Structures are given as structure tokens and as C-alpha cells.
Amino acid sequence: MIFTATQLEGAWLIDLEPREDERGFFARIWCRHELAARGLDTDIAQESLSSNRHRGTVRGLHFQRAPHEETKIVRCTRGGIFDVIVDLRPQSASYLRW
């Protein structure tokens, strides 16, 4: 897994790190140790899958306030995605950035 820090404190862009051979490739998409090393909660509360029939569909808006916040991993397996995170934590160095 390749982790790239974003402008938002605690948010990461995670890319696959495929290991290839003559059969194709293998890549980890979730690793408790690597996620925890970056301060992310690895206790999975939920896993979901969605599909949109039309381009430009807004799928959801999520707001989390302690003690109900969750680590979220968003993955696009086909097509494209425009995912926006807004930091609403007043004490955060990245407050109000997106």
C-alpha cells in the first residue's frame, strides 16, 4: 500500500502497490498494521458498495462528530469519482480545508 498525505490532517490517498508475475498481480487493499501506523482506526464498523447508473450522481454527504467518527476508505473500482473531505475540526491545523 502506498500512502500519500493530503492537505488534511489524518487523511491519506492510498494507492495499490501491485506485485506482478506471469499470472497477473496481487495487491493488499487493507492492512491493519499499515493503517494503524498512520493513526487510523482499524476496527471495521461497516463495509458498503454502491453503483451509480448516471454520471454526476451525488451519493452522499457524511458528517461525523465525536464519539461517532469512523475511519472511511473510499475506493473507485471502475469509472471515476470526485470525493471531497472538509475538515470541520476547529482544533485541527487543516481546519476548513478541503
N, C-alpha and C positions, 0 to 999 in steps of 0.2 A: 504494500500500500504506500502510495506517495502522498504525503501531506503537505499542502501549501497553505500558509497562513493567509487569512484575508485581512481587510482593514478593520474587521470587527473582532474585538477581544473574545476568544473562545470559539470562533467559527473557522472552519477549515474547508478547503477544497480537497477532496480525496480522490485521487486517480488510481486506477488499477496499475499494478506492476506485474504484467504477464510474464510467465516463464514459458518459453516456447520450445517445442521439439517437433519431430516429424508427425506427431498425431494432432497437433494444434497448439493450444496454450492452456495454462492453468493460472488463475489469479485469485488471491484472497479478496473478498469483498467486505469482510468484517473480521476484526481481530481484537479480542478483549484487551490484550496486553498493549497493543499499539494505540488504541483509543484511550485507554486509561492513562498512558504516558503523556497524553496531551490534555489531561484534566476532564475528559468526557466520561459521563456516567455510562457504564456498560450493562446496567440492569435493564434488559429489554422489557418494556411495558406493553408494546404493541408493534405489529408489523402490518403494513397495508399495501395494497396495489390498486392503482387506478388506471383507467384508459379513457381517452377523450376522442370522440368522433370528429370534432371540428377544431381546426386550428384556432388559436387565440382563446381557448376556453379557460376561464378562471376556475381553478379547482378549489381553492380555499384560502382562508386567512386565519392564522393561528396566533393567539395571544396567550402568553404563559406568565403567571405570577407565582412567586414562591408561596407555598411549598409545592406547587403543582407543575413546575417546569420539567421538561423532558429533553433528553438528547435526541435530536432528529437527524436521520440520514435520508437525504432525498437523492434518488437515482433515476436517470432517464435511460431506458434501455433501447428506445427507438424514437427517432424524430428529434425534437428539440424542446428545451424547457427554459423559461425565464423565471428564476426563483429569486425572491427578494427577502432579505433579512433586515430588519430595522432594530437597532439596539436602543431599547427604551429603559435601560438601567441607568438611573441618574449618577450612580457612583462609578460607572464604567468609563474608562479612558476613551472608548469609542461611542459614547452616548450620542444618540440621534444620527449616527452614520448609518448608511445602508449599502 
